[in-house]
Amino acid sequence: MSSKSDMLLEITPLADQDCFFIVERIKSEFSFPLHTHKEFELNYIENGAHARRTVGDSIEEIGEYDLVLITNDQLQHTWHTGACTSHEIREITIHFPPDLFSEKILYKNQFQSIKRMFELGRKGVTFPQDFIRCVKPMLDSLVNESHKFYSVINLIVLLYELSTCKDIRTLASTSFAQSELNIESRRIKKVIDFLQMNYAKKVKLNDVASLINMSPEGFSRFFRMSTGKSFTEFVTDFRLGCITRLLIDTTKTISEICYECGFNNLSNFNRIFRKNKFCSPTEFRETYGKNQLII
C-alpha cells in the first residue's frame, strides 16, 4: 500500500508575479493521478456526470456539474473517469496563491465569509448543483476576460459569491485532512485535544461535558454552534478519518482497524462506513490504491 510520501506533488504554472492561473479544457477522460500542490484550487466540471471525485478520504460520484475548492497543500485530490461516458467534459481549473488575500484583509468584516470558506476548504468543499448553475456565468466570464486587472476583480467577486452559499459541504474528514478547526474557544480546543487522545475508546458526552464544566445539554448546543456538527457526528467523522488513513497507509485487516478506532461491532462499523463513504472499507482501499501514483 502506498504511503502519503508517494503522492505526486504538482508544480502548477502559476508564476510569482501572477494573481491566479486559469485554464479551460475539453476532454473525454480524466487521467491525472492523486496529487497535491501548494496553491489554492477551484475546479469546475461540466458534462461529467458519473465521474468519480476523490478529495482526501472522500470518494463520490459527481453530477452533471461539480465545483470544488481546496485550500490545503497536503490534501490529495483527483477526478477519475469512472462511469462517465461524456466525450465533451468541460473543466475549468483556477489556481491562486494562499497569500492572494492577506490575513489583515481576511479579518475585515467584508471578507469574513471568504475567510470562513477558506478554512472549510482545508477539507475540500463542494457546492450544490443549483448553486453551481447560478455561478456558471461568472466562471464563463472569468475564462473569457482578457483584461488582467478586471479578471482579478472578477475572481474576487466569484469567491465572495461562493462564500455566501448556505449549503456548502465539506468533503474530507477532519482528522484525515489533518485540518485543525479554526476554533477560538479554549473549551472546544480542550474537547478536541481530549478526543485526539481517546477516540479509540468509548467517548461519553457526559464525561466530555464535565471536562469543560458544562451540562450535557448546554455542551451539545455549544458544540454544534462552534463546529456545525453534533458531538456524535464529530466523533464519527474523526474516527472515520483515522480509519481511512489506516486503510491507505497500512495493510491491517478491516477487523483490526475497526476495533483500533473505537468501534466494538464489525457489522455496525461497516454500516456506518458505507453510510458516510458510500462504499465498503474494502472498496475504499481498492479504489484509493488504483488512484495512487508511485514515484
Backbone as numpy.savetxt, mean C-alpha at the origin, in Angstrom:
# Nx Ny Nz CAx CAy CAz Cx Cy Cz
13.22 -19.72 -1.51 12.38 -18.53 -1.51 13.26 -17.29 -1.51
12.95 -16.36 -2.39 13.77 -15.16 -2.48 13.52 -14.24 -1.31
14.52 -13.50 -0.94 14.40 -12.55 0.16 14.25 -11.15 -0.39
14.01 -10.21 0.53 13.82 -8.83 0.14 15.05 -8.28 -0.57
16.22 -8.80 -0.23 17.44 -8.31 -0.86 17.51 -8.68 -2.34
16.66 -9.61 -2.79 16.63 -10.00 -4.19 15.75 -9.08 -5.02
15.12 -8.08 -4.41 14.19 -7.22 -5.10 14.91 -6.30 -6.06
14.31 -6.08 -7.23 14.88 -5.18 -8.22 14.70 -3.73 -7.79
15.77 -2.98 -7.76 15.72 -1.55 -7.47 15.68 -0.82 -8.80
14.57 -0.18 -9.09 14.42 0.52 -10.36 15.07 1.90 -10.28
15.86 2.24 -11.29 16.41 3.58 -11.42 15.52 4.31 -12.41
14.71 5.24 -11.93 13.75 5.92 -12.79 14.44 7.03 -13.58
13.81 7.51 -14.67 14.43 8.56 -15.50 14.33 9.96 -14.89
13.83 10.09 -13.69 13.65 11.40 -13.07 15.01 12.04 -12.79
15.25 13.20 -13.38 16.50 13.93 -13.17 16.40 14.83 -11.94
17.54 15.18 -11.38 17.56 16.00 -10.16 16.90 17.35 -10.38
16.98 17.89 -11.58 16.43 19.21 -11.83 14.95 19.18 -12.24
14.37 18.00 -12.30 12.96 17.86 -12.68 12.06 17.75 -11.46
10.84 18.28 -11.58 9.86 18.15 -10.51 9.15 16.80 -10.58
8.98 16.28 -11.78 8.37 14.96 -11.92 8.66 14.41 -13.31
8.42 13.11 -13.47 8.57 12.44 -14.76 7.28 11.71 -15.04
6.78 11.84 -16.28 5.52 11.17 -16.64 5.71 10.43 -17.96
5.16 9.25 -18.04 5.24 8.48 -19.28 3.91 7.77 -19.51
3.48 7.73 -20.74 2.25 7.02 -21.13 2.63 5.87 -22.05
2.04 4.70 -21.80 2.32 3.52 -22.61 1.01 2.86 -23.02
0.98 2.31 -24.22 -0.09 1.43 -24.67 0.54 0.06 -24.91
0.04 -0.96 -24.20 0.70 -2.26 -24.30 -0.32 -3.39 -24.19
0.15 -4.60 -24.42 -0.75 -5.76 -24.39 -0.47 -6.67 -23.20
0.58 -6.36 -22.44 0.90 -7.18 -21.28 1.75 -6.40 -20.29
1.81 -6.91 -19.06 2.71 -6.37 -18.04 3.89 -7.33 -17.91
5.09 -6.79 -17.92 6.26 -7.67 -17.87 7.30 -7.25 -16.85
7.08 -6.14 -16.15 8.08 -5.67 -15.19 7.94 -6.43 -13.88
9.03 -6.92 -13.29 8.94 -7.72 -12.06 8.73 -6.84 -10.82
8.59 -7.47 -9.68 8.52 -6.75 -8.42 9.73 -5.84 -8.28
9.48 -4.61 -7.83 10.57 -3.65 -7.75 10.27 -2.57 -6.73
11.27 -1.81 -6.41 11.14 -0.64 -5.54 11.90 0.51 -6.20
11.65 1.72 -5.73 12.42 2.89 -6.16 12.22 3.99 -5.14
13.15 4.93 -5.14 13.14 5.97 -4.11 12.06 7.03 -4.36
11.61 7.18 -5.61 10.63 8.21 -5.92 9.22 7.78 -5.53
8.36 8.75 -5.26 6.93 8.49 -5.10 6.38 8.13 -6.48
5.38 7.26 -6.50 4.81 6.84 -7.79 3.30 6.91 -7.77
2.74 7.48 -8.84 1.30 7.44 -9.08 1.12 6.69 -10.39
0.43 5.56 -10.35 0.30 4.71 -11.53 -1.17 4.52 -11.89
-1.49 4.85 -13.13 -2.87 4.76 -13.64 -2.93 3.70 -14.74
-3.94 2.85 -14.68 -4.13 1.82 -15.70 -5.57 1.85 -16.20
-5.71 1.78 -17.50 -7.02 1.78 -18.16 -7.09 0.58 -19.09
-8.26 -0.03 -19.21 -8.44 -1.23 -20.04 -7.60 -2.39 -19.51
-7.48 -2.47 -18.21 -6.65 -3.53 -17.62 -7.44 -4.51 -16.77
-8.73 -4.63 -17.01 -9.57 -5.50 -16.19 -9.00 -6.92 -16.11
-8.94 -7.45 -14.89 -8.49 -8.81 -14.57 -6.96 -8.96 -14.51
-6.23 -7.86 -14.73 -4.80 -7.92 -14.45 -4.63 -8.01 -12.94
-3.48 -8.44 -12.49 -3.24 -8.64 -11.07 -2.21 -7.63 -10.57
-2.57 -6.95 -9.49 -1.69 -5.95 -8.90 -1.12 -6.46 -7.59
0.21 -6.31 -7.43 0.87 -6.67 -6.18 1.51 -5.42 -5.60
1.11 -5.07 -4.39 1.72 -3.96 -3.64 1.98 -4.48 -2.23
3.27 -4.68 -1.91 3.58 -5.29 -0.62 2.97 -6.67 -0.55
2.18 -6.93 0.49 1.53 -8.23 0.61 0.09 -8.19 0.13
-0.28 -7.17 -0.62 -1.61 -7.09 -1.22 -1.54 -7.58 -2.66
-2.30 -8.62 -2.96 -2.39 -9.14 -4.32 -3.87 -9.12 -4.70
-4.23 -8.29 -5.69 -5.63 -8.13 -6.07 -5.77 -8.10 -7.59
-6.93 -8.55 -8.05 -7.29 -8.41 -9.45 -7.92 -7.03 -9.64
-7.46 -6.28 -10.62 -7.95 -4.92 -10.79 -9.16 -4.87 -11.71
-9.85 -3.72 -11.68 -11.00 -3.50 -12.54 -10.59 -2.84 -13.85
-11.56 -2.25 -14.53 -11.30 -1.59 -15.80 -10.30 -0.44 -15.64
-10.38 0.21 -14.47 -9.44 1.28 -14.14 -8.71 0.93 -12.85
-7.48 1.43 -12.74 -6.73 1.25 -11.51 -5.85 2.48 -11.30
-5.82 2.98 -10.08 -4.99 4.14 -9.77 -4.40 3.92 -8.38
-3.08 3.90 -8.31 -2.37 3.58 -7.08 -1.28 4.62 -6.81
-1.18 5.03 -5.55 -0.11 5.92 -5.11 0.77 5.16 -4.12
2.09 5.20 -4.35 3.06 4.54 -3.46 4.10 5.57 -3.04
4.29 5.72 -1.72 5.23 6.72 -1.21 6.24 6.09 -0.24
6.59 4.86 -0.51 7.51 4.12 0.37 8.59 3.49 -0.49
9.85 3.90 -0.28 10.93 3.39 -1.13 11.29 1.94 -0.85
10.67 1.32 0.15 10.91 -0.08 0.46 9.74 -0.98 0.07
8.67 -0.38 -0.47 7.46 -1.16 -0.75 7.49 -1.70 -2.18
7.71 -3.01 -2.31 7.79 -3.63 -3.62 6.41 -3.68 -4.27
6.39 -3.56 -5.59 5.12 -3.52 -6.29 5.31 -3.91 -7.75
4.22 -4.37 -8.36 4.22 -4.69 -9.78 2.79 -4.94 -10.23
2.59 -4.94 -11.54 1.33 -5.36 -12.14 1.64 -6.53 -13.04
0.77 -7.55 -13.02 0.99 -8.76 -13.80 -0.22 -8.96 -14.71
0.01 -9.46 -15.91 -1.07 -9.61 -16.89 -2.23 -10.44 -16.37
-1.93 -11.51 -15.63 -3.00 -12.32 -15.06 -4.00 -12.78 -16.11
-5.28 -12.54 -15.86 -6.34 -12.96 -16.78 -6.78 -11.84 -17.71
-6.02 -10.76 -17.75 -6.35 -9.63 -18.63 -6.14 -10.03 -20.09
-7.13 -9.76 -20.95 -7.04 -10.13 -22.36 -6.95 -8.92 -23.29
-6.92 -7.73 -22.70 -6.86 -6.51 -23.51 -5.51 -6.38 -24.20
-5.55 -5.89 -25.46 -4.31 -5.62 -26.19 -4.04 -4.13 -26.26
-4.86 -3.35 -25.56 -4.68 -1.90 -25.55 -4.75 -1.40 -24.11
-3.89 -1.96 -23.27 -3.79 -1.50 -21.89 -3.09 -0.14 -21.90
-3.75 0.84 -21.31 -3.14 2.17 -21.23 -2.59 2.38 -19.82
-1.34 2.77 -19.73 -0.70 2.99 -18.44 -0.04 4.37 -18.43
-0.33 5.13 -17.39 0.33 6.42 -17.17 1.05 6.32 -15.84
2.36 6.50 -15.87 3.18 6.42 -14.66 3.81 7.78 -14.38
3.63 8.24 -13.15 4.20 9.51 -12.73 5.14 9.25 -11.55
6.38 9.69 -11.67 7.34 9.62 -10.57 7.70 11.03 -10.15
7.70 11.27 -8.85 8.14 12.58 -8.35 8.90 12.39 -7.05
9.87 13.27 -6.75 10.74 13.09 -5.59 9.99 13.32 -4.28
10.38 12.63 -3.22 9.74 12.82 -1.92 9.82 14.26 -1.42
10.82 14.99 -1.85 10.96 16.37 -1.37 10.33 17.40 -2.30
9.45 16.95 -3.20 8.73 17.91 -4.04 7.97 18.90 -3.17
7.42 18.38 -2.06 6.77 19.23 -1.06 7.63 19.20 0.21
8.06 20.34 0.67 8.84 20.39 1.89 7.95 20.08 3.10
8.58 19.69 4.20 7.83 19.42 5.42 7.06 20.65 5.88
7.66 21.83 5.70 6.98 23.05 6.12 5.71 23.28 5.32
5.77 22.98 4.03 4.58 23.14 3.19 3.49 22.16 3.59
3.89 20.89 3.81 2.90 19.86 4.13 2.21 20.11 5.47
2.83 20.86 6.34 2.20 21.15 7.61 1.28 22.37 7.55
1.24 23.04 6.41 0.30 24.14 6.23 -1.11 23.57 6.09
-2.09 24.33 6.58 -3.47 23.85 6.57 -3.95 23.41 5.20
-3.57 24.15 4.17 -4.06 23.86 2.82 -3.50 22.55 2.26
-2.43 22.03 2.88 -1.80 20.82 2.36 -1.97 19.62 3.29
-2.79 19.77 4.33 -2.95 18.70 5.30 -3.48 17.41 4.69
-4.42 17.53 3.75 -4.99 16.32 3.15 -3.96 15.60 2.28
-3.09 16.34 1.61 -2.02 15.72 0.82 -1.04 15.03 1.74
-0.71 15.68 2.85 0.21 15.10 3.83 -0.35 13.77 4.33
-1.63 13.75 4.67 -2.26 12.53 5.16 -2.23 11.44 4.08
-2.50 11.81 2.83 -2.49 10.82 1.75 -1.09 10.24 1.56
-0.06 11.08 1.65 1.31 10.59 1.52 1.65 9.61 2.65
1.14 9.87 3.84 1.38 8.96 4.96 0.72 7.60 4.70
-0.51 7.62 4.22 -1.20 6.38 3.88 -0.50 5.68 2.72
0.07 6.47 1.82 0.73 5.92 0.64 1.95 5.08 0.96
2.43 5.15 2.20 3.55 4.29 2.58 3.13 2.81 2.55
1.85 2.56 2.63 1.34 1.19 2.49 0.75 0.97 1.09
0.82 2.01 0.25 0.17 1.96 -1.05 -1.31 2.25 -0.89
-1.86 3.12 -1.70 -3.29 3.41 -1.63 -3.89 3.29 -3.01
-5.16 2.92 -3.04 -5.89 2.84 -4.30 -7.21 3.58 -4.15
-7.84 3.87 -5.28 -9.04 4.69 -5.30 -10.17 3.94 -6.01
-11.43 4.23 -5.64 -12.56 3.53 -6.26 -12.75 3.89 -7.73
-13.40 2.98 -8.46 -13.57 3.13 -9.91 -14.26 4.45 -10.29
-15.34 4.79 -9.61 -16.08 6.02 -9.95 -15.20 7.25 -9.76
-14.40 7.25 -8.70 -13.53 8.39 -8.43 -12.44 8.50 -9.49
-11.91 7.36 -9.91 -10.88 7.37 -10.95 -11.43 7.97 -12.24
-12.67 7.62 -12.58 -13.28 8.19 -13.79 -13.38 9.71 -13.69
-13.63 10.21 -12.49 -13.76 11.67 -12.29 -12.43 12.39 -12.50
-11.32 11.77 -12.08 -10.02 12.44 -12.20 -9.30 12.08 -13.50
-9.87 11.16 -14.29 -9.24 10.76 -15.54 -8.95 11.95 -16.46
-9.86 12.92 -16.62 -9.54 14.07 -17.49 -8.31 14.85 -17.01
-8.09 14.87 -15.70 -6.92 15.56 -15.18 -5.63 14.82 -15.56
-5.68 13.50 -15.54 -4.54 12.70 -15.97 -4.27 12.90 -17.45
-5.35 12.90 -18.25 -5.20 13.13 -19.69 -4.57 14.49 -19.96
-5.04 15.50 -19.23 -4.52 16.85 -19.40 -3.04 16.92 -19.02
-2.68 16.21 -17.97 -1.29 16.23 -17.50 -0.36 15.61 -18.53
-0.82 14.55 -19.17 -0.01 13.89 -20.20 0.21 14.82 -21.39
-0.80 15.60 -21.71 -0.74 16.43 -22.91 -0.23 17.85 -22.67
0.02 18.21 -21.41 0.49 19.56 -21.09 1.94 19.74 -21.53
2.17 20.72 -22.40 3.52 20.96 -22.92 4.30 22.00 -22.13
3.58 22.85 -21.41 4.24 23.90 -20.64 4.70 23.32 -19.30
6.00 23.32 -19.06 6.56 22.65 -17.88 6.03 23.21 -16.57
5.91 24.53 -16.50 5.44 25.13 -15.25 4.01 24.72 -14.96
3.14 24.84 -15.94 1.74 24.50 -15.72 1.54 23.00 -15.47
2.44 22.20 -16.01 2.33 20.76 -15.75 2.54 20.47 -14.26
3.45 21.21 -13.62 3.68 21.03 -12.19 2.46 21.49 -11.40
1.88 22.62 -11.80 0.67 23.11 -11.14 -0.44 22.08 -11.29
-0.57 21.50 -12.47 -1.61 20.49 -12.71 -1.39 19.25 -11.85
-0.13 18.87 -11.66 0.16 17.71 -10.81 -0.25 17.99 -9.37
0.06 19.18 -8.88 -0.32 19.54 -7.51 -1.83 19.52 -7.34
-2.53 20.05 -8.34 -4.00 20.05 -8.28 -4.53 18.62 -8.29
-3.94 17.77 -9.13 -4.35 16.37 -9.19 -4.14 15.69 -7.84
-2.99 15.91 -7.24 -2.71 15.30 -5.94 -3.69 15.79 -4.88
-4.03 17.05 -4.94 -5.01 17.57 -3.98 -6.37 16.90 -4.17
-6.81 16.79 -5.43 -8.10 16.15 -5.69 -8.10 14.71 -5.19
-7.00 14.00 -5.42 -6.90 12.62 -4.93 -6.99 12.58 -3.41
-6.40 13.56 -2.75 -6.36 13.57 -1.29 -7.74 13.84 -0.67
-8.68 14.32 -1.48 -10.03 14.59 -0.97 -10.94 13.37 -1.07
-10.44 12.29 -1.68 -11.26 11.08 -1.84 -11.60 10.49 -0.47
-12.86 10.25 -0.22 -13.30 9.73 1.07 -13.15 8.21 1.17
-13.00 7.57 0.03 -12.94 6.10 0.02 -11.56 5.59 -0.37
-10.53 6.37 -0.10 -9.16 5.92 -0.35 -8.90 4.66 0.50
-8.20 3.69 -0.07 -8.01 2.41 0.63 -6.54 2.03 0.61
-6.01 1.67 1.78 -4.62 1.22 1.86 -4.53 -0.23 1.40
-3.35 -0.63 0.94 -3.16 -1.95 0.36 -2.31 -2.87 1.24
-1.06 -2.57 1.45 -0.18 -3.46 2.20 -0.48 -3.40 3.70
-0.20 -4.47 4.39 -0.33 -4.50 5.84 0.72 -3.58 6.47
0.38 -3.00 7.61 1.28 -2.06 8.28 2.63 -2.70 8.57
2.62 -3.89 9.15 3.88 -4.53 9.53 4.67 -4.98 8.32
3.98 -5.39 7.24 4.70 -5.82 6.03 5.38 -4.64 5.38
4.68 -3.52 5.30 5.24 -2.32 4.68 6.28 -1.66 5.56
6.37 -2.13 6.80 7.29 -1.53 7.77 7.06 -0.03 7.83
5.75 0.29 7.84 5.34 1.69 7.83 4.86 2.09 9.21
5.56 3.00 9.82 5.15 3.47 11.13 4.02 4.48 10.97
2.95 4.27 11.69 1.86 5.22 11.64 2.32 6.56 12.18
1.88 7.61 11.51 2.22 8.94 11.99 1.27 9.31 13.12
1.53 8.76 14.27 0.65 8.93 15.41 1.33 9.79 16.46
0.74 10.93 16.72 1.33 11.84 17.68 0.98 11.45 19.11
-0.07 10.64 19.28 -0.48 10.25 20.61 0.50 9.26 21.23
1.01 9.58 22.38 1.92 8.67 23.08 1.20 7.40 23.50
-0.08 7.51 23.77 -0.84 6.33 24.20 -0.94 5.31 23.08
-1.25 5.78 21.88 -1.35 4.86 20.75 0.02 4.26 20.44
1.05 5.06 20.51 2.40 4.55 20.27 2.75 3.46 21.28
2.32 3.64 22.50 2.58 2.64 23.54 1.86 1.34 23.24
0.64 1.45 22.73 -0.14 0.26 22.38 0.54 -0.49 21.23
0.99 0.23 20.21 1.62 -0.40 19.06 2.94 -1.05 19.45
3.70 -0.40 20.29 4.94 -1.01 20.79 4.65 -2.31 21.52
3.57 -2.31 22.31 3.15 -3.52 23.02 2.77 -4.62 22.04
2.04 -4.23 21.00 1.60 -5.21 20.01 2.78 -5.81 19.26
3.77 -5.00 18.94 4.95 -5.51 18.25 5.68 -6.58 19.05
5.60 -6.49 20.35 6.27 -7.44 21.23 5.41 -8.66 21.54
4.08 -8.53 21.35 3.17 -9.57 21.84 2.16 -10.08 20.82
2.32 -9.74 19.54 1.31 -10.14 18.55 1.18 -11.65 18.43
2.22 -12.40 18.79 2.17 -13.86 18.69 1.38 -14.48 19.83
1.06 -13.68 20.84 0.30 -14.17 21.99 -1.16 -13.74 21.86
-1.98 -14.17 22.78 -3.36 -13.74 22.81 -3.41 -12.32 23.37
-3.88 -11.39 22.56 -3.91 -9.98 22.96 -5.35 -9.61 23.31
-5.58 -9.26 24.57 -6.93 -8.91 25.02 -7.10 -7.40 25.07
-8.24 -6.94 24.55 -8.52 -5.51 24.52 -8.49 -4.91 25.92
-9.05 -5.63 26.90 -9.08 -5.11 28.28 -7.66 -4.86 28.82
-6.74 -5.78 28.52 -5.37 -5.64 29.01 -4.68 -4.44 28.37
-4.92 -4.26 27.06 -4.29 -3.16 26.35 -4.87 -1.82 26.81
-6.19 -1.79 27.04 -6.83 -0.56 27.50 -6.28 -0.15 28.87
-6.09 -1.14 29.74 -5.57 -0.82 31.07 -4.12 -0.37 31.01
-3.43 -0.77 29.95 -2.03 -0.38 29.79 -1.90 1.14 29.70
-2.92 1.78 29.13 -2.87 3.24 28.99 -3.95 3.91 29.84
-4.41 3.17 30.85 -5.35 3.72 31.83 -6.65 4.24 31.21
-7.24 3.42 30.35 -8.53 3.77 29.75 -9.49 2.61 29.92
-10.77 2.90 29.87 -11.78 1.85 29.90 -11.79 1.17 28.53
-12.22 -0.08 28.44 -12.26 -0.76 27.14 -13.10 0.00 26.12
-14.23 0.55 26.54 -15.11 1.28 25.63 -14.43 2.56 25.13
-13.85 3.30 26.07 -13.18 4.53 25.69 -11.98 4.28 24.80
-11.25 3.21 25.12 -10.08 2.86 24.32 -10.48 2.50 22.89
-11.55 1.72 22.75 -12.01 1.30 21.42 -12.34 2.51 20.56
-13.05 3.48 21.12 -13.40 4.69 20.37 -12.13 5.48 20.02
-11.27 5.63 21.00 -10.04 6.39 20.82 -9.13 5.76 19.77
-9.01 4.43 19.79 -8.13 3.75 18.85 -8.65 3.88 17.42
-9.95 3.72 17.22 -10.53 3.84 15.88 -10.34 5.26 15.33
-10.55 6.25 16.19 -10.38 7.63 15.75 -8.92 7.92 15.36
-8.00 7.28 16.05 -6.58 7.53 15.81 -6.02 6.76 14.62
-6.53 5.55 14.37 -5.94 4.70 13.34 -6.88 4.41 12.17
-8.18 4.68 12.35 -9.14 4.37 11.29 -9.59 2.93 11.29
-9.12 2.15 12.27 -9.51 0.74 12.36 -9.85 0.40 13.80
-10.69 -0.63 13.95 -10.93 -1.14 15.29 -9.65 -1.82 15.76
-9.53 -2.02 17.07 -8.32 -2.65 17.58 -8.20 -4.08 17.05
-9.31 -4.80 16.98 -9.31 -6.17 16.46 -8.83 -6.19 15.02
-9.33 -5.26 14.21 -8.93 -5.18 12.81 -7.44 -4.87 12.69
-6.95 -3.99 13.55 -5.55 -3.61 13.50 -4.65 -4.79 13.88
-5.05 -5.53 14.91 -4.26 -6.70 15.33 -4.20 -7.72 14.19
-5.36 -7.96 13.55 -5.39 -8.91 12.44 -4.50 -8.45 11.30
-4.59 -7.16 10.96 -3.77 -6.58 9.89 -2.28 -6.72 10.23
-1.93 -6.46 11.47 -0.53 -6.54 11.89 -0.02 -7.97 11.78
-0.84 -8.91 12.26 -0.42 -10.32 12.20 -0.28 -10.81 10.77
-1.21 -10.38 9.90 -1.15 -10.81 8.51 0.11 -10.29 7.82
0.54 -9.09 8.19 1.78 -8.57 7.64 2.97 -9.42 8.03
2.99 -9.85 9.28 4.07 -10.72 9.75 4.00 -12.08 9.06
2.79 -12.57 8.85 2.59 -13.86 8.19 3.09 -13.83 6.76
2.71 -12.78 6.01 3.11 -12.72 4.61 4.62 -12.58 4.47
5.26 -11.88 5.40 6.72 -11.81 5.39 7.33 -13.20 5.52
6.78 -13.98 6.45 7.30 -15.33 6.67 7.02 -16.23 5.47
5.88 -16.05 4.82 5.56 -16.84 3.63 6.55 -16.56 2.51
6.98 -15.31 2.41 7.88 -14.91 1.33 9.34 -15.22 1.66
9.73 -14.91 2.89 11.16 -14.92 3.24 11.64 -16.21 3.89
10.73 -17.17 4.18 11.15 -18.41 4.81 10.52 -19.60 4.11
10.96 -20.78 4.50 10.37 -22.02 3.97 9.54 -22.72 5.05
9.18 -22.00 6.09 8.37 -22.59 7.15 7.02 -23.04 6.60
6.45 -24.06 7.20 5.16 -24.56 6.75 4.06 -23.58 7.13
2.91 -23.72 6.47 1.76 -22.85 6.77 1.36 -23.02 8.23
1.39 -24.25 8.69 1.00 -24.53 10.08 1.95 -23.85 11.06
3.25 -23.94 10.80 4.24 -23.31 11.68 4.02 -21.79 11.74
3.77 -21.20 10.59 3.56 -19.75 10.53 2.28 -19.36 11.24
1.25 -20.15 11.07 -0.04 -19.90 11.72 0.13 -19.75 13.22
0.74 -20.72 13.87 0.86 -20.71 15.33 1.91 -19.70 15.80
2.91 -19.47 14.97 3.96 -18.52 15.35 3.45 -17.08 15.38
2.38 -16.82 14.64 1.88 -15.45 14.53 0.58 -15.21 15.31
0.28 -16.07 16.26 -0.81 -15.77 17.18 -2.13 -16.44 16.89
-2.21 -17.29 15.86 -3.44 -18.02 15.59 -3.34 -19.41 16.22
-4.42 -19.86 16.85 -4.38 -21.17 17.49 -5.27 -22.20 16.81
-5.77 -21.82 15.61 -6.63 -22.73 14.86 -6.31 -22.56 13.38
-5.85 -23.63 12.74 -5.41 -23.54 11.35 -6.56 -23.22 10.40
-7.72 -23.81 10.64 -8.88 -23.55 9.77 -9.30 -22.09 9.84
-9.33 -21.56 11.07 -9.70 -20.15 11.25 -8.65 -19.24 10.61
-7.39 -19.62 10.75 -6.30 -18.87 10.13 -6.47 -18.81 8.62
-6.74 -19.95 7.99 -6.90 -19.99 6.54 -8.10 -19.15 6.10
-9.17 -19.20 6.88 -10.38 -18.44 6.55 -10.10 -16.94 6.61
-9.44 -16.48 7.67 -9.14 -15.05 7.83 -8.16 -14.59 6.76
-7.18 -15.43 6.44 -6.19 -15.07 5.42 -6.88 -14.89 4.06
-7.73 -15.84 3.70 -8.41 -15.76 2.40 -9.34 -14.55 2.35
-10.02 -14.27 3.45 -10.94 -13.13 3.50 -10.20 -11.82 3.26
-8.99 -11.72 3.78 -8.23 -10.47 3.69 -7.32 -10.40 2.47
-6.83 -11.54 2.03 -5.86 -11.54 0.92 -6.44 -12.13 -0.36
-7.67 -12.62 -0.31 -8.37 -13.14 -1.49 -7.68 -14.35 -2.11
-6.92 -15.06 -1.31 -6.29 -16.29 -1.76 -5.84 -17.06 -0.52
-5.46 -18.30 -0.69 -4.97 -19.09 0.43 -3.51 -18.74 0.69
-2.97 -19.07 1.87 -1.55 -18.82 2.14 -0.64 -19.50 1.12
-0.99 -20.71 0.72 -0.18 -21.43 -0.27 -0.19 -20.71 -1.61
-1.38 -20.25 -2.04 -1.49 -19.52 -3.30 -0.71 -18.21 -3.24
-0.76 -17.55 -2.08 -0.02 -16.29 -1.93 1.48 -16.54 -2.10
1.98 -17.56 -1.46 3.42 -17.88 -1.54 3.82 -18.20 -2.97
3.00 -18.97 -3.67 3.32 -19.35 -5.04 3.26 -18.15 -5.97
2.23 -17.31 -5.80 2.07 -16.13 -6.65 3.20 -15.15 -6.45
3.55 -14.93 -5.22 4.62 -13.96 -4.93 5.95 -14.46 -5.47
6.18 -15.75 -5.37 7.43 -16.31 -5.87 7.59 -16.13 -7.37
6.47 -16.21 -8.10 6.52 -16.05 -9.56 6.85 -14.63 -9.97
6.50 -13.67 -9.10 6.72 -12.26 -9.43 8.11 -11.76 -9.06
8.88 -12.56 -8.36 10.18 -12.09 -7.90 11.24 -12.27 -8.96
12.23 -11.42 -8.89 13.36 -11.48 -9.81 14.63 -11.72 -9.00
15.35 -12.75 -9.33 16.61 -13.03 -8.64 17.72 -12.24 -9.31
18.46 -11.44 -8.54 19.53 -10.64 -9.12 20.81 -10.82 -8.29
